[in-house]
Amino acid sequence: MRQPNVTVYGSRTCPDTQRATRYLDANQVAYEFKDVDETPELNEYVASLNSGKRVIPAIRINNETLINPPDDRLAKAIADAAPKG
């Protein structure tokens, strides 16, 4: 089964980012991780996704943005975005 395009913007030291990436790893969802600590200019992009507030993790699934989603919302977004067929 093909998977949706998933990008996680976060910090490796952030507990919420760690929770989200653990969930993705446990469910074998491939994702690209963009570390805002290693690339500080990403902070402006993250803020632009959330009405000017820098909240992480910001997770892009195809063209949808989730801001610090609970696992159940993350699971639904992944399922909804997965290519059918």
OpenMM code with the backbone's topology and positions (N, CA, C; nanometers):
from openmm import Vec3, app, unit

residues = "MET ARG GLN PRO ASN VAL THR VAL TYR GLY SER ARG THR CYS PRO ASP THR GLN ARG ALA THR ARG TYR LEU ASP ALA ASN GLN VAL ALA TYR GLU PHE LYS ASP VAL ASP GLU THR PRO GLU LEU ASN GLU TYR VAL ALA SER LEU ASN SER GLY LYS ARG VAL ILE PRO ALA ILE ARG ILE ASN ASN GLU THR LEU ILE ASN PRO PRO ASP ASP ARG LEU ALA LYS ALA ILE ALA ASP ALA ALA PRO LYS GLY".split()
positions = [
    Vec3(0.0836, -0.1183, 0.0000),
    Vec3(0.0000, 0.0000, 0.0000),
    Vec3(0.0883, 0.1250, 0.0000),
    Vec3(0.0566, 0.2178, -0.0884),
    Vec3(0.1282, 0.3447, -0.0899),
    Vec3(0.0863, 0.4281, 0.0291),
    Vec3(0.1774, 0.5127, 0.0752),
    Vec3(0.1492, 0.5955, 0.1917),
    Vec3(0.1445, 0.7418, 0.1507),
    Vec3(0.0788, 0.8229, 0.2330),
    Vec3(0.0762, 0.9658, 0.2049),
    Vec3(0.2142, 1.0278, 0.2284),
    Vec3(0.2331, 1.1466, 0.1750),
    Vec3(0.3563, 1.2224, 0.1950),
    Vec3(0.3480, 1.2902, 0.3322),
    Vec3(0.4371, 1.2531, 0.4247),
    Vec3(0.4324, 1.3036, 0.5623),
    Vec3(0.5641, 1.3738, 0.5948),
    Vec3(0.5531, 1.4972, 0.6449),
    Vec3(0.6692, 1.5722, 0.6911),
    Vec3(0.6412, 1.6194, 0.8329),
    Vec3(0.7359, 1.5942, 0.9228),
    Vec3(0.7241, 1.6361, 1.0626),
    Vec3(0.8238, 1.7483, 1.0870),
    Vec3(0.7728, 1.8634, 1.1316),
    Vec3(0.8566, 1.9757, 1.1731),
    Vec3(0.8550, 1.9760, 1.3243),
    Vec3(0.9717, 1.9598, 1.3863),
    Vec3(0.9749, 1.9529, 1.5317),
    Vec3(1.1169, 1.9572, 1.5840),
    Vec3(1.1287, 1.9233, 1.7108),
    Vec3(1.2583, 1.9203, 1.7787),
    Vec3(1.2755, 1.7827, 1.8411),
    Vec3(1.3941, 1.7273, 1.8278),
    Vec3(1.4193, 1.5952, 1.8859),
    Vec3(1.4096, 1.5963, 2.0382),
    Vec3(1.4186, 1.7145, 2.1006),
    Vec3(1.4102, 1.7243, 2.2465),
    Vec3(1.2687, 1.7555, 2.2957),
    Vec3(1.1745, 1.7750, 2.2051),
    Vec3(1.0365, 1.8091, 2.2413),
    Vec3(0.9565, 1.6816, 2.2692),
    Vec3(0.8971, 1.6694, 2.3884),
    Vec3(0.8188, 1.5493, 2.4202),
    Vec3(0.7023, 1.5254, 2.3240),
    Vec3(0.6358, 1.6310, 2.2784),
    Vec3(0.5243, 1.6127, 2.1855),
    Vec3(0.5727, 1.5637, 2.0494),
    Vec3(0.6859, 1.6151, 2.0040),
    Vec3(0.7441, 1.5667, 1.8786),
    Vec3(0.7860, 1.4210, 1.8939),
    Vec3(0.8469, 1.3868, 2.0059),
    Vec3(0.8881, 1.2483, 2.0306),
    Vec3(0.7675, 1.1548, 2.0290),
    Vec3(0.6578, 1.1960, 2.0904),
    Vec3(0.5360, 1.1138, 2.0921),
    Vec3(0.4856, 1.0902, 1.9502),
    Vec3(0.4794, 1.1972, 1.8707),
    Vec3(0.4268, 1.1855, 1.7344),
    Vec3(0.5164, 1.0968, 1.6477),
    Vec3(0.6476, 1.1151, 1.6574),
    Vec3(0.7365, 1.0319, 1.5747),
    Vec3(0.7378, 0.8869, 1.6233),
    Vec3(0.7221, 0.8644, 1.7534),
    Vec3(0.7097, 0.7262, 1.8031),
    Vec3(0.5851, 0.6602, 1.7439),
    Vec3(0.4753, 0.7359, 1.7389),
    Vec3(0.3523, 0.6825, 1.6806),
    Vec3(0.3746, 0.6468, 1.5330),
    Vec3(0.4349, 0.7381, 1.4581),
    Vec3(0.4595, 0.7112, 1.3158),
    Vec3(0.5514, 0.5910, 1.2978),
    Vec3(0.6571, 0.5831, 1.3777),
    Vec3(0.7494, 0.4695, 1.3697),
    Vec3(0.6787, 0.3385, 1.4032),
    Vec3(0.6003, 0.3388, 1.5100),
    Vec3(0.5317, 0.2168, 1.5544),
    Vec3(0.4322, 0.1676, 1.4498),
    Vec3(0.3786, 0.2610, 1.3704),
    Vec3(0.2802, 0.2252, 1.2685),
    Vec3(0.3414, 0.2197, 1.1288),
    Vec3(0.4749, 0.2200, 1.1246),
    Vec3(0.5498, 0.2056, 1.0000),
    Vec3(0.5072, 0.3060, 0.8932),
    Vec3(0.4865, 0.4301, 0.9373),
    Vec3(0.4540, 0.5386, 0.8459),
    Vec3(0.5837, 0.6126, 0.8135),
    Vec3(0.6208, 0.6133, 0.6875),
    Vec3(0.7417, 0.6842, 0.6458),
    Vec3(0.7170, 0.8342, 0.6545),
    Vec3(0.8197, 0.9069, 0.6988),
    Vec3(0.8078, 1.0526, 0.7094),
    Vec3(0.9446, 1.1165, 0.6965),
    Vec3(0.9427, 1.2429, 0.6601),
    Vec3(1.0647, 1.3231, 0.6572),
    Vec3(1.0628, 1.4092, 0.7830),
    Vec3(1.1745, 1.4114, 0.8564),
    Vec3(1.1826, 1.4903, 0.9795),
    Vec3(1.2654, 1.6155, 0.9542),
    Vec3(1.2088, 1.7299, 0.9862),
    Vec3(1.2792, 1.8577, 0.9730),
    Vec3(1.2946, 1.9156, 1.1130),
    Vec3(1.4188, 1.9233, 1.1586),
    Vec3(1.4500, 1.9657, 1.2953),
    Vec3(1.4631, 2.1177, 1.3025),
    Vec3(1.3734, 2.1815, 1.3777),
    Vec3(1.3755, 2.3275, 1.3892),
    Vec3(1.4946, 2.3765, 1.4708),
    Vec3(1.5554, 2.2888, 1.5503),
    Vec3(1.6751, 2.3276, 1.6255),
    Vec3(1.7968, 2.3328, 1.5334),
    Vec3(1.8044, 2.2392, 1.4407),
    Vec3(1.9166, 2.2344, 1.3472),
    Vec3(1.9016, 2.3360, 1.2344),
    Vec3(1.7775, 2.3697, 1.2015),
    Vec3(1.7489, 2.4643, 1.0940),
    Vec3(1.6521, 2.5698, 1.1477),
    Vec3(1.7024, 2.6677, 1.2219),
    Vec3(1.6156, 2.7653, 1.2886),
    Vec3(1.5232, 2.8435, 1.1951),
    Vec3(1.5621, 2.8595, 1.0698),
    Vec3(1.4748, 2.9336, 0.9779),
    Vec3(1.3411, 2.8620, 0.9551),
    Vec3(1.3336, 2.7340, 0.9890),
    Vec3(1.2069, 2.6615, 0.9779),
    Vec3(1.1034, 2.7114, 1.0788),
    Vec3(1.1487, 2.7774, 1.1857),
    Vec3(1.0546, 2.8290, 1.2857),
    Vec3(0.9535, 2.9260, 1.2244),
    Vec3(0.9980, 3.0090, 1.1312),
    Vec3(0.9054, 3.1016, 1.0645),
    Vec3(0.8028, 3.0243, 0.9829),
    Vec3(0.8461, 2.9209, 0.9143),
    Vec3(0.7530, 2.8396, 0.8361),
    Vec3(0.6515, 2.7713, 0.9267),
    Vec3(0.6981, 2.7145, 1.0366),
    Vec3(0.6081, 2.6486, 1.1315),
    Vec3(0.5059, 2.7494, 1.1839),
    Vec3(0.5510, 2.8689, 1.2188),
    Vec3(0.4588, 2.9726, 1.2668),
    Vec3(0.3568, 3.0095, 1.1588),
    Vec3(0.3997, 3.0127, 1.0336),
    Vec3(0.3070, 3.0475, 0.9249),
    Vec3(0.1976, 2.9425, 0.9071),
    Vec3(0.2239, 2.8201, 0.9486),
    Vec3(0.1235, 2.7135, 0.9384),
    Vec3(0.0173, 2.7245, 1.0475),
    Vec3(0.0456, 2.8038, 1.1524),
    Vec3(-0.0416, 2.8072, 1.2699),
    Vec3(-0.0693, 2.9511, 1.3141),
    Vec3(-0.1151, 3.0327, 1.2231),
    Vec3(-0.1577, 3.1702, 1.2549),
    Vec3(-0.0516, 3.2485, 1.3316),
    Vec3(0.0739, 3.2289, 1.2967),
    Vec3(0.1814, 3.3048, 1.3577),
    Vec3(0.2379, 3.2469, 1.4862),
    Vec3(0.1838, 3.1355, 1.5332),
    Vec3(0.2321, 3.0732, 1.6567),
    Vec3(0.3229, 2.9559, 1.6237),
    Vec3(0.4376, 2.9511, 1.6899),
    Vec3(0.5303, 2.8401, 1.6692),
    Vec3(0.4932, 2.7283, 1.7668),
    Vec3(0.4213, 2.6306, 1.7163),
    Vec3(0.3826, 2.5145, 1.7965),
    Vec3(0.4327, 2.3913, 1.7228),
    Vec3(0.5024, 2.3046, 1.7959),
    Vec3(0.5524, 2.1811, 1.7352),
    Vec3(0.5019, 2.0613, 1.8151),
    Vec3(0.4889, 1.9481, 1.7501),
    Vec3(0.5192, 1.9261, 1.6105),
    Vec3(0.4109, 1.9822, 1.5182),
    Vec3(0.4558, 2.0297, 1.4038),
    Vec3(0.3667, 2.0632, 1.2939),
    Vec3(0.3869, 1.9515, 1.1920),
    Vec3(0.2788, 1.8854, 1.1577),
    Vec3(0.2889, 1.7685, 1.0703),
    Vec3(0.2082, 1.7956, 0.9439),
    Vec3(0.2764, 1.7860, 0.8302),
    Vec3(0.2105, 1.8026, 0.7005),
    Vec3(0.1873, 1.6632, 0.6433),
    Vec3(0.0612, 1.6352, 0.6125),
    Vec3(0.0240, 1.5084, 0.5495),
    Vec3(-0.0416, 1.5455, 0.4178),
    Vec3(0.0298, 1.5180, 0.3090),
    Vec3(-0.0077, 1.5675, 0.1769),
    Vec3(-0.0244, 1.7192, 0.1886),
    Vec3(-0.1414, 1.7728, 0.1750),
    Vec3(-0.1577, 1.9189, 0.1836),
    Vec3(-0.2300, 1.9624, 0.3100),
    Vec3(-0.2437, 1.8754, 0.4062),
    Vec3(-0.3107, 1.9081, 0.5318),
    Vec3(-0.2059, 1.9307, 0.6406),
    Vec3(-0.2325, 2.0284, 0.7268),
    Vec3(-0.1423, 2.0570, 0.8373),
    Vec3(-0.2092, 2.0219, 0.9690),
    Vec3(-0.1375, 1.9460, 1.0514),
    Vec3(-0.1826, 1.9141, 1.1867),
    Vec3(-0.0837, 1.9782, 1.2837),
    Vec3(-0.1349, 2.0471, 1.3834),
    Vec3(-0.0506, 2.1103, 1.4833),
    Vec3(-0.0632, 2.0319, 1.6136),
    Vec3(0.0460, 1.9676, 1.6525),
    Vec3(0.0520, 1.8876, 1.7757),
    Vec3(-0.0719, 1.7987, 1.7928),
    Vec3(-0.0974, 1.7134, 1.6953),
    Vec3(-0.2196, 1.6324, 1.7012),
    Vec3(-0.2077, 1.5166, 1.8003),
    Vec3(-0.3185, 1.4821, 1.8669),
    Vec3(-0.3182, 1.3581, 1.9453),
    Vec3(-0.3081, 1.2387, 1.8497),
    Vec3(-0.2677, 1.1251, 1.9019),
    Vec3(-0.2451, 1.0076, 1.8170),
    Vec3(-0.3683, 0.9685, 1.7366),
    Vec3(-0.4875, 0.9785, 1.7948),
    Vec3(-0.6075, 0.9367, 1.7213),
    Vec3(-0.6343, 1.0282, 1.6018),
    Vec3(-0.6086, 1.1571, 1.6169),
    Vec3(-0.6268, 1.2492, 1.5039),
    Vec3(-0.5205, 1.2252, 1.3976),
    Vec3(-0.3989, 1.1970, 1.4401),
    Vec3(-0.2905, 1.1656, 1.3475),
    Vec3(-0.3243, 1.0392, 1.2686),
    Vec3(-0.3735, 0.9379, 1.3363),
    Vec3(-0.4111, 0.8121, 1.2702),
    Vec3(-0.5199, 0.8352, 1.1655),
    Vec3(-0.6205, 0.9140, 1.1994),
    Vec3(-0.7298, 0.9415, 1.1060),
    Vec3(-0.6797, 1.0185, 0.9846),
    Vec3(-0.5946, 1.1183, 1.0075),
    Vec3(-0.5421, 1.1974, 0.8962),
    Vec3(-0.4592, 1.1108, 0.8013),
    Vec3(-0.3812, 1.0196, 0.8560),
    Vec3(-0.3008, 0.9296, 0.7729),
    Vec3(-0.3902, 0.8360, 0.6943),
    Vec3(-0.4902, 0.7804, 0.7595),
    Vec3(-0.5821, 0.6904, 0.6911),
    Vec3(-0.6598, 0.7636, 0.5803),
    Vec3(-0.7050, 0.8841, 0.6102),
    Vec3(-0.7805, 0.9613, 0.5118),
    Vec3(-0.6938, 1.0009, 0.3922),
    Vec3(-0.5636, 1.0228, 0.4155),
    Vec3(-0.4742, 1.0691, 0.3095),
    Vec3(-0.4119, 0.9552, 0.2288),
    Vec3(-0.4208, 0.8345, 0.2787),
    Vec3(-0.3584, 0.7202, 0.2095),
    Vec3(-0.4269, 0.6997, 0.0746),
    Vec3(-0.3473, 0.6820, -0.0292),
    Vec3(-0.4057, 0.6571, -0.1606),
    Vec3(-0.4929, 0.5307, -0.1592),
    Vec3(-0.6053, 0.5403, -0.2196),
    Vec3(-0.6991, 0.4266, -0.2250),
    Vec3(-0.6699, 0.3430, -0.3488),
    Vec3(-0.6905, 0.2142, -0.3348),
    Vec3(-0.6786, 0.1298, -0.4524),
    Vec3(-0.5691, 0.0396, -0.4490),
] * unit.nanometer
topology = app.Topology()
chain = topology.addChain("A")
for resn in residues:
    res = topology.addResidue(resn, chain)
    for name in ("N", "CA", "C"):
        topology.addAtom(name, app.Element.getBySymbol(name[0]), res)
